[in-house]
Amino acid sequence: MEHIAALLLVIGCSSNMTECRELSVPVSIFETAAECTAERPFALGDVQGQAEHIVAKCLPVDPALEDDYNKIAWNVRPDGTLDASLEISNLLLASSGTRPEKDYLSQQ
């Protein structure tokens, strides 16, 4: 099983930064954060001209959770700063929907 350490997210925006979308790059998954950071300038060159403003960020990936991530949440601020994270949005509690009682919570 391959352990992923970083995902390269590239976003293209309109001139006023109000309309943004994810841009596809040739390689977006890296084994190390350093590899992602090193590739970022080349990825930006690959998408040059696809949008007025292009921003990119390497997102850390926890190898233990790599199969559980199912959402990339991102927002581009008016100043061009990209806020982004990988998320797990389908966490389920116990099948009954309640948490089991814990013995250590009872009073003595």
C-alpha positions in Angstrom: 0.0 0.0 0.0 1.4 3.4 -1.0 1.6 6.0 1.7 0.6 9.4 0.5 2.0 12.4 2.4 0.7 15.4 0.4 -1.9 16.3 -2.1 -1.3 19.3 -4.5 -4.5 21.4 -4.8 -4.5 24.0 -7.6 -7.3 26.5 -7.9 -8.0 29.0 -10.7 -10.0 32.2 -10.1 -11.5 35.0 -12.1 -9.8 38.4 -12.1 -11.9 39.6 -9.1 -11.4 36.3 -7.2 -15.2 35.7 -7.0 -15.4 32.6 -9.2 -12.9 29.8 -8.5 -12.6 26.2 -9.5 -10.2 23.3 -9.1 -7.7 22.9 -11.9 -6.3 19.5 -12.9 -2.6 19.0 -12.9 -0.6 16.0 -14.2 0.6 14.9 -10.8 -1.3 15.8 -7.6 -0.4 13.1 -5.1 3.1 12.9 -3.6 4.8 10.6 -1.1 6.4 13.4 0.8 5.5 17.1 1.4 8.9 18.1 0.1 8.2 16.4 -3.3 4.8 18.3 -3.4 6.5 21.6 -2.6 9.2 21.0 -5.2 6.6 20.2 -7.9 4.3 23.1 -7.2 6.0 25.7 -9.5 6.0 23.2 -12.4 2.3 22.4 -11.8 1.5 26.1 -11.8 3.3 26.4 -15.2 1.3 23.5 -16.6 -2.0 25.4 -15.9 -0.8 28.8 -16.9 -3.5 30.6 -18.8 -6.4 28.5 -17.6 -7.5 31.3 -15.2 -6.7 34.9 -14.4 -5.3 34.0 -10.9 -4.0 30.6 -9.9 -3.1 29.5 -6.4 -1.8 26.2 -5.1 -1.2 24.5 -1.8 0.2 21.2 -0.7 -2.2 19.6 1.8 -0.8 17.1 4.3 -2.2 13.6 4.3 -2.2 11.3 7.3 -1.2 7.9 5.8 -3.3 6.1 8.4 -6.4 7.9 7.0 -5.6 8.2 3.3 -8.5 5.9 2.3 -10.9 7.7 4.6 -10.6 11.2 3.2 -13.5 12.0 0.9 -13.7 15.8 0.7 -11.4 18.7 0.0 -12.7 21.9 1.6 -11.2 25.1 0.2 -11.8 28.8 0.0 -9.9 31.5 -1.8 -9.9 34.8 0.1 -10.2 38.1 -1.8 -6.5 38.7 -1.2 -5.7 35.4 -3.0 -4.9 33.4 0.0 -5.9 29.7 -0.3 -7.4 28.0 2.8 -7.8 24.3 2.2 -7.9 21.0 4.1 -8.7 17.3 3.5 -11.7 16.1 5.4 -13.5 13.0 6.4 -17.2 13.9 6.2 -18.9 10.5 6.8 -18.1 9.7 10.4 -20.7 7.5 12.0 -21.3 6.9 15.7 -22.6 3.6 17.0 -25.3 2.0 14.8 -28.0 3.1 17.3 -26.8 6.7 17.0 -25.9 6.9 20.6 -22.6 6.6 22.5 -22.2 3.7 24.9 -22.0 4.5 28.6 -18.5 4.6 30.1 -17.9 3.0 33.5 -15.4 5.7 34.4 -18.1 8.4 34.2 -20.3 6.9 36.9 -20.1 8.4 40.4 -18.5 6.3 43.1 
